[in-house]
Amino acid sequence: MTDRYAAADLSAFAAALFSHAGLEAEKARVTADILVEGDLMGHTTHGLALLGPYLDEALSGKMLGHGAPEVVAEASASQTWDGRRLPGPWLVVQAAEWAAARAAESGIAAVSIRKSCHIGCLAAYLHRFAARGTMLVIACSDPAVASVAPFGGTRRLFTPDPLAAGWPSPEGPVMIDVSMSITTNGMTNRLRAEGRRFEHPWLLDGRGVPTDDPNAFFADPPGSLLPLGGVEAGHKGFGMALWIEALTAALGGFGRADAPTGWGAAVFVMAIDPARFAGLPAFTRETGWMADAVHANPPRPGGPGPRLPGERARRLRAEHLANGVALHPSIPPVLAARAAAAGIAAPAPLA
């Protein structure tokens, strides 16, 4: 049986480790909460699986633990920030709070962030804002990393470039978190470490041949992740990735043209307040109708029937909060090792 842990204990433990690594208290707490939120929702490659790499960034000085972002451009409903290599989760929460407050006045507001550290699971930010009646949109790229080839090509050009959005509906937030590649770097690394293969040929090897073998990604010549849509319809994922590169690196004024190095993110955060349009009741009336129509749609023969994006994550989150978080088996040993190194007690499994 898989051990379970209280979410509050995991957050407090991760925050203590981040504080020990030099992050200010609020930055440590917010970063810890966002990582644990990823595990609560079942995104196990982008939850506490990132704790070790984040700590290494902080301990090496590549992640700045103190201070605030620099505002490099501002308009009535937008800002551009230099993130100064501050913790990505803290920067995104700050940007979302600023955008949500401005959107309450203007309807829409956005923040572009350059030179952020990695921001974790994008879906982890959505629930808190959608529950308050705000639609939140987040996109990110890493200008220093290339792992996905353009449709029709074989050489890595961009990152999975995820896009997330959450909005209110009567039964709970609808939440999407979609990469513009079929799979992610994190899952490729995990399957390779576990000696497993993908369910389908979601990569190209270095010659451009589709494969399900994650080792092809690390070969010489290196393989690449297929864009969303695969070899048949990958032009759609590729086009969306170009748009996200424009939303993130181009709007922020710092991207691949600058030949950056290191592990980081260019981020776009936009808040929309339905109350400033036709009104929140009208908005949720429509989103509620659509939710009911999705659930009433006849399923395919032998299939489970359609569900809303984020529906499974909401249910899993509630179950984890009630009964404890079931971590991926690779994570507890890392927690124990980091606890021993820092002299901090590791969280104990629930009885």
Secondary structure as GFF3:
##gff-version 3
##sequence-region A 1 351
A	DSSP	beta_strand	4	5	.	.	.	ID=ss1
A	DSSP	alpha_helix	7	20	.	.	.	ID=ss2
A	DSSP	alpha_helix	25	40	.	.	.	ID=ss3
A	DSSP	three_ten_helix	48	50	.	.	.	ID=ss4
A	DSSP	alpha_helix	51	59	.	.	.	ID=ss5
A	DSSP	beta_strand	70	75	.	.	.	ID=ss6
A	DSSP	beta_strand	78	82	.	.	.	ID=ss7
A	DSSP	alpha_helix	88	106	.	.	.	ID=ss8
A	DSSP	beta_strand	108	116	.	.	.	ID=ss9
A	DSSP	three_ten_helix	122	125	.	.	.	ID=ss10
A	DSSP	alpha_helix	126	130	.	.	.	ID=ss11
A	DSSP	beta_strand	135	141	.	.	.	ID=ss12
A	DSSP	beta_strand	163	167	.	.	.	ID=ss13
A	DSSP	beta_strand	174	178	.	.	.	ID=ss14
A	DSSP	alpha_helix	185	194	.	.	.	ID=ss15
A	DSSP	beta_strand	203	204	.	.	.	ID=ss16
A	DSSP	beta_strand	210	211	.	.	.	ID=ss17
A	DSSP	three_ten_helix	214	218	.	.	.	ID=ss18
A	DSSP	beta_strand	224	225	.	.	.	ID=ss19
A	DSSP	alpha_helix	230	245	.	.	.	ID=ss20
A	DSSP	pi_helix	246	250	.	.	.	ID=ss21
A	DSSP	alpha_helix	251	252	.	.	.	ID=ss22
A	DSSP	three_ten_helix	256	258	.	.	.	ID=ss23
A	DSSP	beta_strand	265	272	.	.	.	ID=ss24
A	DSSP	three_ten_helix	274	276	.	.	.	ID=ss25
A	DSSP	alpha_helix	280	296	.	.	.	ID=ss26
A	DSSP	alpha_helix	311	323	.	.	.	ID=ss27
A	DSSP	beta_strand	325	326	.	.	.	ID=ss28
A	DSSP	alpha_helix	331	342	.	.	.	ID=ss29
###
